[in-house]
């Protein structure tokens, strides 16, 4: 009995080892999506400021380039404004909706993992909530997955769980943009109706169906169209218009969502 | 070379975590090669440390990195496992009749032995790390490539560190 006790005490670290490994593996595999989200958000408030500091240092060295991009976008917006002022037609529907866009800085970003996330420096305090669309100067970037107080985690387009409703510009053919790992510049639309007129080089834009994104935000251009295995739909490879590996500023689309549409969607899908 | 006090070890932990999450995690050669340099801390555990202490240090080292990388449990699991086997791996590379305190290094073990020791340690860690990360296992070739190249990169980083550490110790 005594020697057994001795043995146990001398090897108590083995039990500690088993305990620590169990904790780690529970953290790794026992998390469901909801808990993972909580972990990301809480970790986020802590790591957010650290990453922001790093981004601050890094962006100092690319000020010139960033400036150029901002100027370019400014010009584009100016032109757009003039166009709108010129046109007699006023989009009543649009002016009635409480559409608003918040600019945020990217403080952390990955593109090479199987599921990529982006951290931005705006959170609940700034009016950001889960499910809002995020886009950059060049186009769609992702969807807010979790909002912390000061920071939020964006589920990047380069994430297996992201699915964005989009269409061929100027037509009504639509499908869902998905990404299945690998090349961070290419994503696919899997179930485009077979009769749709899609050609290489066509622009792909958002549909605005779900109010996550406004209509006509660029997504990318068609790189390849092929018939999918079942033969009834098209598989469209899309060259993303955003260089996800070089993101500095993004906009969050915070239109108050139409709750009735959301409710209906949830009821039918879930 | 002295054994590290608790406080100095804590500084080392903080320094390695910052280095890993701020800079090294961003290195991603060919799409999947990331140096997991933070295990340097585990590589330097000396044989006078209590086993439970090495496990706890490694666990918290891994967990802190997880906290900043959005990978709950991944680094904690692989670092703890490494700390469990580290004393055994040291024994493979130093002669059995030594009973003094051995801090793994080229001075205490001999250059060649130390290189071998680091390589074995890194292979073990990268293997566990990438297997856990890739579950459910699908693409074996990619997994093996990840292990090989990340091991090499981590190993080279550690050899450079040792070269600098040993060099500065000699000058003193």
Interface residues (C-beta under 8 A of the other chain):
Chain A: X12 X13 X16 X17 X20 X21 X23 X24 X25 X26 X27 X28 X29 X31 X36 X39 X40 X43 X46 X47 X50 X51 X54 X112 X117 X153
Chain B: X21 X22 X28 X31 X32 X50 X51 X52 X55 X56 X59 X62 X63 X66 X67 X68 X70 X71 X72 X73 X74 X76 X77 X80 X81 X84 X132 X135
